[in-house]
């Protein structure tokens, strides 16, 4: 394909890219043919600097880029058309009709034969000019094709993406609103149910209290009347009267003794379970551990003086790692240190408010996480120092694939779909509630309600790999 033909095609593409009327004119083959003919007329092309085709005087004519029979003459014509006169070699004062590829400059025949360019790779000027022009044609073709692709990308892809993102955003908003509405409706219904349950329970207890009050008030009045009567008989009766009234006196004493003792029972207190709700507890834990307030997780650190010699503590005091025997070292003696079991405690102690924290248990096959009193035993390997085997500790235990809640030596099995990678803990002191939570499935693993009598410390035991506090 000749360079002239390629330039004609290039000009046609340029017309199509830059002229908004091109598409309509392409529908008329005669108009399109005339336009292209005008562009290529006389074997010359008029290329505007911005890539469009025009016939204005500011364009430059480009000759047919094929090597003619009179190569030297053509080269001279090119030089004359660009500079007005032929350039001469400064050494030999001959026309520069050749191009030295080695030195990358124009040269003359004298330099080529016995001058500085002798033995170099030299081509005729017109040949080199044709190569350069062909290269420029290739570059221009690529630019114009790229411009066409960009135009199509802007008109088609970006426009389609704009419409798609608007549609997707609207769908996402609708989905969020729909989900929030479902959650809101569920919460409102659950709130109403719980409030009604609490109201009924309150009314029941109040009725019990009224009944008990009326009963014992009547009993008290009766007992007081009997006592007053007996005292009067005792103080105002003669011996004969007392002896003769003995049967009546015994009846009154028997009635008084049959009153019995008042007792406080569970019927007189509000049942704690009346406000229980798996839905509310799950959402509450999720909001505290995963919601916007999760950044307020309790800033816990393992206390170095409590860390067992079976464990190593990271520099940031957030990671415990179980040590093989050959790596263990005897740490300084400390009354707070667990000396025989792989346990450690955290600070600060918790005795008010709501606290939440996350632990990364990774791939550990043996760990315990939970809370305990600071008075838990630290020395020896008895149950007093074993987390979950005494009355002072409440832990979630994972060992050999089994997950359970442990307290005072009693285990409650917990079933999960897959092994835990993280465990969340939530301690609400006002309600005396401790929750163990799975952040991945957003489910409550176990709930503990206990009247805690001492400040609690976060506790951990590791017998395989590592466990870390997440912040």
ChimeraX attribute file (.defattr): number of C-alpha atoms within 10 A of each C-alpha:
attribute: neighborCount
match mode: 1-to-1
recipient: residues
	/A:1	5
	/A:2	10
	/A:3	17
	/A:4	20
	/A:5	14
	/A:6	15
	/A:7	25
	/A:8	19
	/A:9	15
	/A:10	23
	/A:11	26
	/A:12	19
	/A:13	21
	/A:14	24
	/A:15	21
	/A:16	18
	/A:17	21
	/A:18	17
	/A:19	12
	/A:20	10
	/A:21	11
	/A:22	16
	/A:23	13
	/A:24	9
	/A:25	15
	/A:26	13
	/A:27	10
	/A:28	10
	/A:29	10
	/A:30	11
	/A:31	12
	/A:32	17
	/A:33	13
	/A:34	12
	/A:35	15
	/A:36	17
	/A:37	13
	/A:38	15
	/A:39	21
	/A:40	19
	/A:41	13
	/A:42	10
	/A:43	15
	/A:44	18
	/A:45	23
	/A:46	24
	/A:47	22
	/A:48	17
	/A:49	11
	/A:50	8
	/A:51	18
	/A:52	18
	/A:53	22
	/A:54	17
	/A:55	14
	/A:56	10
	/A:57	9
	/A:58	11
	/A:59	14
	/A:60	14
	/A:61	15
	/A:62	15
	/A:63	16
	/A:64	18
	/A:65	22
	/A:66	17
	/A:67	15
	/A:68	13
	/A:69	8
	/A:70	10
	/A:71	16
	/A:72	18
	/A:73	13
	/A:74	16
	/A:75	24
	/A:76	20
	/A:77	15
	/A:78	19
	/A:79	18
	/A:80	13
	/A:81	12
	/A:82	10
	/A:83	9
	/A:84	10
	/A:85	12
	/A:86	18
	/A:87	18
	/A:88	15
	/A:89	17
	/A:90	11
	/A:91	12
	/A:92	14
	/A:93	11
	/A:94	16
	/A:95	17
	/A:96	25
	/A:97	23
	/A:98	22
	/A:99	25
	/A:100	23
	/A:101	14
	/A:102	11
	/A:103	13
	/A:104	10
	/A:105	12
	/A:106	21
	/A:107	29
	/A:108	26
	/A:109	20
	/A:110	18
	/A:111	20
	/A:112	19
	/A:113	12
	/A:114	10
	/A:115	14
	/A:116	14
	/A:117	22
	/A:118	14
	/A:119	13
	/A:120	14
	/A:121	13
	/A:122	22
	/A:123	17
	/A:124	20
	/A:125	24
	/A:126	26
	/A:127	19
	/A:128	18
	/A:129	18
	/A:130	18
	/A:131	14
	/A:132	13
	/A:133	18
	/A:134	19
	/A:135	12
	/A:136	12
	/A:137	18
	/A:138	16
	/A:139	12
	/A:140	17
	/A:141	19
	/A:142	13
	/A:143	14
	/A:144	21
	/A:145	16
	/A:146	12
	/A:147	16
	/A:148	17
	/A:149	13
	/A:150	13
	/A:151	14
	/A:152	14
	/A:153	13
	/A:154	13
	/A:155	11
	/A:156	11
	/A:157	13
	/A:158	12
	/A:159	13
	/A:160	13
	/A:161	13
	/A:162	11
	/A:163	12
	/A:164	12
	/A:165	12
	/A:166	12
	/A:167	12
	/A:168	13
	/A:169	12
	/A:170	12
	/A:171	12
	/A:172	12
	/A:173	12
	/A:174	12
	/A:175	12
	/A:176	12
	/A:177	13
	/A:178	12
	/A:179	12
	/A:180	12
	/A:181	12
	/A:182	12
	/A:183	13
	/A:184	13
	/A:185	12
	/A:186	14
	/A:187	15
	/A:188	12
	/A:189	12
	/A:190	15
	/A:191	15
	/A:192	12
	/A:193	14
	/A:194	17
	/A:195	14
	/A:196	14
	/A:197	16
	/A:198	18
	/A:199	13
	/A:200	13
	/A:201	18
	/A:202	17
	/A:203	13
	/A:204	16
	/A:205	18
	/A:206	16
	/A:207	13
	/A:208	15
	/A:209	15
	/A:210	12
	/A:211	12
	/A:212	14
	/A:213	12
	/A:214	12
	/A:215	12
	/A:216	16
	/A:217	12
	/A:218	12
	/A:219	15
	/A:220	14
	/A:221	12
	/A:222	15
	/A:223	19
	/A:224	13
	/A:225	13
	/A:226	17
	/A:227	15
	/A:228	12
	/A:229	14
	/A:230	15
	/A:231	12
	/A:232	11
	/A:233	15
	/A:234	13
	/A:235	9
	/A:236	11
	/A:237	13
	/A:238	11
	/A:239	10
	/A:240	9
	/A:241	12
	/A:242	15
	/A:243	12
	/A:244	11
	/A:245	13
	/A:246	12
	/A:247	11
	/A:248	12
	/A:249	16
	/A:250	11
	/A:251	11
	/A:252	17
	/A:253	15
	/A:254	11
	/A:255	13
	/A:256	18
	/A:257	11
	/A:258	9
	/A:259	13
	/A:260	9
	/A:261	7
	/A:262	8
	/A:263	7
	/A:264	7
	/A:265	7
	/A:266	9
	/A:267	12
	/A:268	16
	/A:269	15
	/A:270	16
	/A:271	14
	/A:272	11
	/A:273	9
	/A:274	16
	/A:275	16
	/A:276	12
	/A:277	14
	/A:278	11
	/A:279	13
	/A:280	16
	/A:281	15
	/A:282	16
	/A:283	19
	/A:284	14
	/A:285	24
	/A:286	19
	/A:287	13
	/A:288	20
	/A:289	25
	/A:290	18
	/A:291	12
	/A:292	9
	/A:293	10
	/A:294	16
	/A:295	12
	/A:296	13
	/A:297	18
	/A:298	18
	/A:299	16
	/A:300	21
	/A:301	17
	/A:302	24
	/A:303	17
	/A:304	16
	/A:305	16
	/A:306	18
	/A:307	26
	/A:308	26
	/A:309	23
	/A:310	24
	/A:311	26
	/A:312	20
	/A:313	20
	/A:314	13
	/A:315	7
	/A:316	8
	/A:317	16
	/A:318	19
	/A:319	20
	/A:320	26
	/A:321	20
	/A:322	23
	/A:323	19
	/A:324	12
	/A:325	8
	/A:326	6
	/A:327	11
	/A:328	13
	/A:329	12
	/A:330	9
	/A:331	13
	/A:332	8
	/A:333	10
	/A:334	12
	/A:335	11
	/A:336	20
	/A:337	23
	/A:338	25
	/A:339	22
	/A:340	16
	/A:341	23
	/A:342	25
	/A:343	27
	/A:344	26
	/A:345	28
	/A:346	22
	/A:347	15
	/A:348	16
	/A:349	17
	/A:350	19
	/A:351	18
	/A:352	13
	/A:353	10
	/A:354	18
	/A:355	19
	/A:356	21
	/A:357	21
	/A:358	24
	/A:359	19
	/A:360	17
	/A:361	25
	/A:362	15
	/A:363	14
	/A:364	22
	/A:365	17
	/A:366	21
	/A:367	23
	/A:368	26
	/A:369	26
	/A:370	28
	/A:371	26
	/A:372	25
	/A:373	21
	/A:374	18
	/A:375	13
	/A:376	16
	/A:377	20
	/A:378	23
	/A:379	16
	/A:380	13
	/A:381	14
	/A:382	13
	/A:383	14
	/A:384	19
	/A:385	21
	/A:386	24
	/A:387	30
	/A:388	26
	/A:389	19
	/A:390	20
	/A:391	15
	/A:392	23
	/A:393	26
	/A:394	25
	/A:395	24
	/A:396	26
	/A:397	23
	/A:398	21
	/A:399	14
	/A:400	9
	/A:401	10
	/A:402	14
	/A:403	22
	/A:404	18
	/A:405	24
	/A:406	21
	/A:407	17
	/A:408	16
	/A:409	15
	/A:410	12
	/A:411	16
	/A:412	12
	/A:413	14
	/A:414	14
	/A:415	10
	/A:416	13
	/A:417	6
	/A:418	8
	/A:419	16
	/A:420	18
	/A:421	15
	/A:422	19
	/A:423	22
	/A:424	27
	/A:425	25
	/A:426	23
	/A:427	26
	/A:428	17
	/A:429	19
	/A:430	10
	/A:431	13
	/A:432	16
	/A:433	16
	/A:434	22
	/A:435	20
	/A:436	24
	/A:437	23
	/A:438	21
	/A:439	19
	/A:440	12
	/A:441	12
	/A:442	15
	/A:443	18
	/A:444	20
	/A:445	21
	/A:446	17
	/A:447	15
	/A:448	13
	/A:449	13
	/A:450	11
	/A:451	10
	/A:452	14
	/A:453	10
	/A:454	14
	/A:455	16
	/A:456	24
	/A:457	21
	/A:458	26
	/A:459	22
	/A:460	26
	/A:461	27
	/A:462	26
	/A:463	22
	/A:464	19
	/A:465	18
	/A:466	23
	/A:467	27
	/A:468	21
	/A:469	21
	/A:470	17
	/A:471	14
